[in-house]
Amino acid sequence: MPLKIDEVNKLMAAAHKKAAEINIRITVCVVDEGGFVQGTSRMDGAPPMSPQVAEAKASGCAYTMRDGATLAQIYADRPGFFAVVKELARMPLVPGLGSALIKRGDAVLGAVGVSGGKPEQDLDCCTAGLAAL
């Protein structure tokens, strides 16, 4: 079962708060376990393409049930896998820091993707959002 809307909003607000603390502007996207958007929130001044990148980070994480750092390693080790997946997936996968699975116990509820800062900053904002749940 995916997050409830109040949980989605709480996660996005916490990620935005972290971004403001570290003086960056981001977009946060939360998707359910199937990679479908539950919420997207773009801060004033966030890069224009950040909503698409945040969604692609979150969706790729949800599709594969792996965080962005793990996806980046798979991309480096098995680029052929990504060549096939891009033909199968509804949305491109963006491997790298800035996406994380949303879990409750062992159940995967979805994923969060953040775009707008440096990769490590995006990940910090993801972590802050998840910590708010």
Phi, psi and omega in degrees: 000130181289173177298154172279158185301325179293328176289320177300313180296321179296316179298312182296320179297319179293322177295318177296321179299316178298318179300317179297321179298324182260011172063046172232165178240126188228167165243138177245136175230131176246130178238159175278184185295342177266001179086012180268136186297131171256332179189143175223136180219120182251125177290150172304131178088357177292150181306142183302328182270356185299329177297318179293320181292317179299318178295318180294323176296311182294315181297316178300320178298313181293315181304318187263349183059039179222146178287167184300322180295319178294320177299321179297321178293318177297318179301318179292321184278328188221068181299334177299326177300314180291329177297321179284315183299323181297335176279337184264327188279147176293330186226144177298154175262132176246103180282153176129175181298146177117012173218149181209150175288148172255118183236151169231107189067231178268353183277132175273120181264341182158210182205161176236140175233142179230139177218145177141333179250192170291157183308317181294324178291318177302316179296319177302320180291321174302312182298318178296319178297314180296324180295338181283345181281000000 
